């Protein structure tokens, strides 16, 4: 089985607890993930909304240092990608974006749930759009081959990003039509992602799934995304180590069982291969 996961908070958790990524005790470890035939993992540096300015930037840099200290071992276990979750770590400074690009950041989740220099997150007024710095930095991100991630962004910000005409990336968000939640995406937003040729990462957070938060609920969200035209755009965005996950799904080693459950639910191998690997690998050119 091949696995490409668009979002986990394992790096941030391991840094906080002083664990190595090799044998981290949370949802993800290098030892457990490396059992797959191929594994690509996006490791996010999560910077809380409560940090601002130099405090946010300094915290981000320390976690990236922690990542680079283990990068050789990480690269032996998987195809890693580094993400920043919360643009507050840029301090409103375009030079910070260049610095982060040089340090290997490939994805930036523009906001978390609150307000930052980019704009407004999912807990803010949905009518508030991107700030001037947010509009300016998006262009620089394109030039530096960094993907803006619209998960956590409020609705006005989402549509401003959509208007740019680039493929849209939402690394870990589910279907609001099935589970009304400020962090889930409306059918109109999902259709925009699919029409753009982007990616929507199906998240395993029990609160985003609704119901019991188990494989049956994953199947409901997957079926809904497929019905909206997302077969070539749906991917996995677990949010491992950043959320509560049903015990049956709580660990990267449990994804093989999830695939078996989805097969029993009637999804074919071609669709599941796209979900777990092909769509994300194609998007990020890992297959080439």
Secondary structure, 3 states (H helix, E strand, C coil): CEEEEEEECHHHHHHHHCCCCCCCCCCCCHHHHCCCCEEEEEEEEECCCCCCHHHHHHHHHHHHHHHHHCHHHHHHHCEEEEEEECHHHHCCCHHHHHHHHHCCEEEEECCCCCECCCCEECCCCCCCCCCHHHHHHHHHHHHCCCEEECCCECHHHHHHHHCCCCCCEECCCCECCCCCCCCCECHHHHHHHHHCCCEEEECCCHHHHCCCCCHHHHHHHHHHHHHCCCCCCEEECCCECCCCCCCCCCCHHHHHHHHHHHHHCCCCHHHHHHHHHHHHHHHCCCCC
